[in-house]
Every structure is written in C-alpha cells, then in structure tokens.
Amino acid sequence: MRKPAAISDIKATLSTVFRPKDLRQYLSVSLFSQKPRPQHVDMSPALDYFTSPKVAPVQPEAESLSAVEYPTAADKDTYYNARLNPANYLDGPLSSNPATRLRQMLARPGIVLLASVTESVLDVRKRQDLTACTKAAISGAATTASRLGQPDLAIATLNDFVDAASMVCSIDPTLPVIADADTGFGGPAMVARTVTKYVKAGVAALHIEDQVQTKRCGHLLGKQVVSREEFLTRVRAAVLARDSIPGDSDFVIIARTDSAQVFGMEEAVTRLQLASQAGADVCFIEGVRTKELLESTVAALAPKPVLVNVISGGLTPSFTTSEAESMGAKIIIFSLVSCVAMVHAVRAAMHSLKKTGTDFSTAQGMDPKAFFQVMGGSKIILKYAGKDATQEYDPIHPPDAITTNLPLEKHLGPVAPDTVEKVEIIITDEEKARQTRIAARPPLDEILNLHDFEAIARLTMADKAWAYYSSAADDEITNRENHAAYHRPRILRDVTRVDWSTSILGQKTSMPVYITATALGKLGHPDGELNLTRAAAKHGLIQMIPTLASCSFDEIVDGAQPGQVQFYQLYVNKDRAITKRLVEHAQQRGIKGLFITVDAPQLGRREKDMRMKFEAADPSEVSKSGSDGVDRSQGAARAISSFIDPGLNWDDLDWFKSITNMPLILKGVQCWEDALEAYDRGLAGVVLSNHGGRQLDFARSGIEVLVEVVEKLREKRGLSFPNDNFQLFVDGGVRRATDVLKAIALGATAVGVGRPFLYAYSAYGPGGIDKALQILHDEFEMNMRLLGAKTMKDVVPSMVDASNIHTHIVAVPGDRLYNSNCGSIPITGFEVYNLIHCVRLIDESLQHATLREIKNKL
C-alpha cells in the first residue's frame, strides 16, 4: 500500500508552483510545529495577500470552550495551529471577512444553513422567511456551467471555476461562499494552486475530496474513489498552502469523502478521522441515509464540525435544519431551498385540512375553481394540467399575470420540474415549410417600404398570428380608403435642410408619428412589445403601451430608457376598481398621456381571425375581469375582449378626471359631433380612427373624419388646427410618410402607426423595426423636399387636395399595391414560395375580375 506523501515531498512539489520568494516564506513555516502564530488577520476579498497583508492583533483565547477537547501541542501526530483554535472565534461581532465569519459561525452555537448557489444567493437572501437562517452559499459546477454556457464541464479550467466563484462572492462580499466538490481534485501542486486562487477570489472554504468525477451540465457521468493515501496527501497540500499564505488566512478546509458508497461507512469515517488529524477543519461525509448513521458519524468525528448534505432526489434524507442540528451536524446544505420550504408549507396546509375538513369553502387555498375564476380559460388550463404549457402561455400573458391576479393565499410554491409532463411538440409539414420560407427571406437591404414587410410577414408568420394581426372588419374595405387625398406641392423653395420633428402633448418626438397600441405582441416575436420600446428609444419616437400587451406594463416601462416618453392605451374594464388601479399605476410610472379606447364596446367580426380557433389562455386584463362563458371559437379578438365595458359613456369622463392628472384623449372618434363633445368636456384631444378597419365596416377612414372635424370645430368653436390645446390624431391604414403628411396638412398633430411595425419585427426581429423606422425617416426627408416644406409648420392645408375625400371611391380592385402587399417586387431567395405567393395574388385578381363580369351581365 502506497504511503501518504511526506511533508518534504509536498514542499518539493510546491516548488514548481510558487515563486522562490514565496516558496521561502512557505518553507519557513512549520505546519506541525507546536509554536502558535503571533498574528491574526481579518482579510478582505479585495486585499492583495501577496503584497500588502493587513495585520491585526490576535484575538485572546477564551478561558473555556465547553467540555470538548481540541488538539493540543502534545498531540505529536496531529496537525495543530493555535491561531485557528475555535476558541479564538467565540467572541466579538461577526467579521466582514467571509472566511473568518465562517469560522466564527462554526465555533458558536447554532447550525449553518448553506444554500446552493443554483438557487441564487441573491434571491435566497431577499426572502424574508429565509434571511435569518441563510448564513452561507455554495458555488460549483452548476454556477460555472451557467456562467460559461459550456455543455462539458470536463473542458472547464480552474480559472473558469474561480471566475464563477468570484461572481458569487460579489453578490454579498460578507457572505461565506464554499467552493464545492467540483474543485478540490488533482495532485499536491494542483490542490495548492486551487487553494491560493480561491483565497484571492474571496472564497471562504473549499472541499477537498477523495474522488475523481466527470460531469456534464452538472450531471454526474462517472465517479472513481481514490486511495486513502492520496486523499490525505490532498488534504495536507491544501493545509500547507493555506497556512503558507502571507498574513495568515482563515480559509476553511473541508474534507469530503464519497467512499461510504463504495467501501462502507467504517472506511468513510476512518478517512475523515485521518483527514482531521492532517488539518481539515470540517468533515463532510456523503451518503448518510439515516438519523442513526448521522448521529454515530458526528460522535466518531467529534470535535470536528460535520457537514450534512440534503439533496432533492439524492441519497441523503431531507433532514430539516432543526433535525440536523439536534443530531449534532454543524452545517447543512439545501440544494433547492425553495422546494424544501414548499414541502413544509404543503405539510402545514395538509395539517390545517385535517382540522378544517376537506370542504373547499373552509380550505380556500386548495380550491382550483378559484384559480380558474381568477385566471380564466378553464378549458385550456385543464387541457395542459400537469404539462408544460409555456409555449401557449407566453405569447398571451405578461410575466406577472399570475402574481398580479392570483391572491397570495393561492400560491402554493414552485413546481418541481421533474414532475411536469413535457408536451410533445409535433412539427407539421406546414411548419417545416414556414421555417424554410423564413430561412429564404430576402435581406433587409432589399426592403424598400412598409408594404414589403407585410409581404414577408404574410409568408413567414404562423397562421394564427397572421390572421390576428392582418384581419380587418368584414369585407376589409375601410382600411383602403386613405388614398383618396392628393398632394399639391410647392416649388422653388430652399429645402436644403428639412426638419420633420415635432411635439405630441408637449412631448418631443423625432417625427409626427407615434407607435400606436397593438395587442398580443408576442404572437410575432418572443420579445413582443419590448421590441417597440427599444426601437422607440433608439429613434426618438413615443410608444403607446397597449392594455392587451403580451408583456406586462411594468416590464415595458422598465425597458424604456431614462427620459423616454410613453403613452398608455386603456380598455375600460367592467370592474372600475381594476381600471382605477391601472390608471393610477400608469401615472405613478410616469406615463404622459392616457388614450381611452371608445370605439370597441364589442370587438368587430374579423373573419380571417375567426377561422383560426383561439385555444390559448386569456391575457392578463381578461383574467382580471373574471369573465366566464367566452366563445373561444370566434378567434383571438373575441376571446381576449370579454372584459371590456360596453356601458362606458360620457358621464364616466368626470370620474377619470378625478383619478388622474394625465392628459385624457379619446381613441376611436368617428364624427365631428363626438369630437366637439370631447372638446367641450375639456379633454386634451381625440384620435380619429376606425380601429384600423377592424370594427364597424364601412366606417369612414380617419383622414376623412379629420377633414370634417377641422371644418366643424372651426365653424362651431373658432378653432384652428394643429391646436396645442385640443390635438387631433389619426391612425389606421398608414403605410407611407405621404399618408402622414396628408394628415398633418389637414390639421392633425401626429399619426399612429401600428401593424407595419408588428410585421417588421415578426419578419425580421428588432432589425426589422429599425429598418422600418429608417424607411419612414428617409421618406419624410424626400417628401418634405418634394412638397416644398422645411418644417412641419410649413405643411399646410393648401398642399393637399381633399375635394374627393367624401366621395367614397374605394380603390377596389385598382389599388394593386395594397392587394399584392407590393408582391411584385423581386424577392431574391424565395424561389418556389414567391411563385406560390404570385399564384395567390393572381387568384385574388381573378376573383375581382369575376365580380366585374357578373356586374356587367347584371
């Protein structure tokens, strides 16, 4: 049997690791001498131990330390260092140095709760119920794997582990962090290098173990227990390296053995007894299965502190903290703190049920009916019961939907991932074809206008998403009427420099366009409305946050840049308390304008959307209403709008004024009489809109209503437009800067654009929105020069001929650009899919031709 390496052999090996100067300091120290060290250091993680050690007076030893006997100078074969005697750590406040702090906690009464860093140290310490007992953290394979993004830990270097541990230490520099079993491997030189690097990183302790293992993504693939002699050699090398650090280190050496699973408990205890004699500060035995084994282990290793591991699904039973402490353990590791807390919470709930009975009326926290009532969509919830419904849930719900809407008493805790049934995702032939079309998209530099994005989105979006985004009301005629006004440009004006910036409700914007509210942003892209938030900040636009956003309101506001202006679009809930909370919260978060939608007491028939049966769960605002009996076969629009109050009326505006100081704008005004009423009631403005042609079909376009409103308010109230005190906005059907300039010339302050931006990021992600906005900037620059206008104030009514605006000559079938979504442009890379698209367009044209033939015959 090979003997443990002698101290002289270890020192010789270490000479290959350290510089001669440092080595002389190492060799000047006698590890097993009886002479105590004269100094005691309270080190900081930021301190350079090798150049500027900070020396503090040694703490006086306590007169008595209970009945337990610790090694003394008389024990010739046992490591002894008087400076590290636990008696030196009994008195005084807890140190800010994590290693010293850990020794203080080990020497004093009470058990140390060690939270795995995979649970997140920061998260654990924020929890009020755990703050008092969480005293340390552990860093290792899982932390390093997540930090590196590497699937194979076998290729992770020591520096990788040290960097990961440093990251954990930075969360709270005073919290002792222990480097776990994925680090203390190798021969004496490697062990010594590991110790010194961890000490410099601010780590408090290190496991030195008797195994070699291979892991992948934190999961054990193979393990081999080394000999007793090699294990003791590792421990001695770690102790030597620790005690040789200039300035004296309190770094804690934890001897860990996995030999119980291979050689039995007797060998495991023997190994830890020898490791203790070699200088280990704490003993850690893996595989203790029963109360009796833990108690006998603690007794055999006394007075050394014993660490017990509580692992979900592992070999060690799930002892509670109090149970482990009563058995004599000094440190306990909870790998999944939240799950353990949840188990105890469920136990308490079950105990309560035994007292109250199983009637749901007395056991409110266990009633699934309440969950359905609050969250809505019981069919979809039951459909995915026990399964992972993430893909269905995320596009519809903000991330805070459950925590916001479900009462706290309904929260039972996190779900154990290994208990969730994974939903099998079947990729259909249609989806494969769609992915192929996505891969064949033309590059962004071939996109010339906003119509192009619509053409690409039509071929690359999922059918349900396209149906919801693109559907207009009934025959889809109204949204084509914005082309009935014509420009009257002026010439011979100096337009070397043109400026199309303006202000909306007193807020500056880079162009007379705002990003209007559009629902369910995640149907087109995982980041949903946050794509619009970021683009608005980058290009200097104002974003209107929708009530029915896929992202939460706070998530969108938090995603904005400092000083970025945002408006809020409100669907008024039947429950006024919910509406009041939303409005007050919006004002608190700095929203600069409240746009109240008034043209949707019921959402219109969107037949393209209705053909796609909406099976997903309801979004946040639907859930809050607690509505029931929604006909989900009528498409997404009907399914998500059941909470909207059809009883909203003019008298409610006084109530809105009483709960907020934000400017109030009515969104969806469609005649001059209502615009006049809004002005007389002191509102800040109106949005002239037919809901993008998605509500009442044959409702007039916003630009036609604009002409009428400007004329009548001038006649009735003597107003001229644009007007800072009562601003007019138009949205719906806008695809070009020329559409915007027509509206500005006719008296609008700005124009809302929505769906083109959805198409842009659905087809190309965030880069698509950037391209779309740059296209608008370029169009503004060109068209203002062609109009002969240097600034927005120079865009005047005489520049537009709107004499035919009321004739209602609809561009059907003559508006080929709209019909084809600009499909005639060359789209390199689409190949056969471009041909399919052309066939669809030809089919549409044939349908119109057939209608003409029928009309002629009649």
Disulfide bonds with the S-S distance in Angstrom:
none
